[in-house]
Amino acid sequence: MKTFHKNIFNIILVTFMVIGLSSIVSAQAKPAKGVEQTVSFIVYGVCDDCKGRIESAAMDSKGVKK
């Protein structure tokens, strides 16, 4: 019976640790409101048409400025 209670305690402890760490990580991932952030992507396009379509799609996304 002691090992059963110990296992339950460990499961609860690990669950709280995962929830706590995930909330810390998600809080750090968001930039402050009104702060600009630069994100770069490497995309392999073959021609200028591909480049134009990719840039056009990116500009249609919310929050993209250039």
C-alpha positions in Angstrom: 0.0 0.0 0.0 2.9 2.4 0.7 4.3 2.0 -2.8 0.8 2.7 -4.3 0.6 6.0 -2.4 4.2 6.8 -3.4 3.4 6.2 -7.0 0.3 8.4 -6.9 2.3 11.1 -5.2 4.9 10.9 -7.9 2.3 11.1 -10.7 0.7 14.2 -9.1 4.1 15.8 -8.6 5.2 15.2 -12.2 1.9 16.5 -13.4 2.2 19.8 -11.5 5.8 20.1 -12.7 4.8 19.7 -16.3 2.0 22.2 -16.0 4.3 24.7 -14.2 7.1 24.4 -16.8 4.7 24.6 -19.7 3.2 27.8 -18.4 6.7 29.3 -17.8 7.8 28.4 -21.3 4.6 29.8 -22.9 4.9 33.0 -21.0 8.4 33.5 -22.2 7.6 32.8 -25.8 5.2 35.8 -26.2 6.8 39.2 -26.9 5.5 42.1 -24.9 2.6 44.0 -26.3 3.7 46.7 -28.7 7.2 45.2 -29.1 8.3 44.3 -32.6 9.9 40.9 -33.2 12.0 39.7 -36.1 11.6 36.2 -37.3 13.5 34.7 -40.3 12.7 31.7 -42.4 14.9 29.9 -44.9 12.7 28.9 -47.9 14.2 27.3 -51.0 12.4 28.7 -54.0 13.4 27.9 -57.6 12.3 31.1 -59.3 11.1 34.7 -58.7 7.5 33.6 -59.1 8.0 31.3 -56.0 9.6 34.1 -54.1 6.7 36.4 -54.9 4.1 33.9 -53.9 5.8 33.2 -50.6 6.3 36.9 -49.8 2.6 37.6 -50.7 1.4 34.8 -48.5 3.5 36.1 -45.6 2.2 39.6 -46.0 -1.4 38.4 -45.8 -0.6 36.9 -42.3 -1.7 38.9 -39.3 1.1 41.0 -37.7 3.5 40.8 -40.6 4.8 44.3 -41.6 7.6 43.5 -44.1 
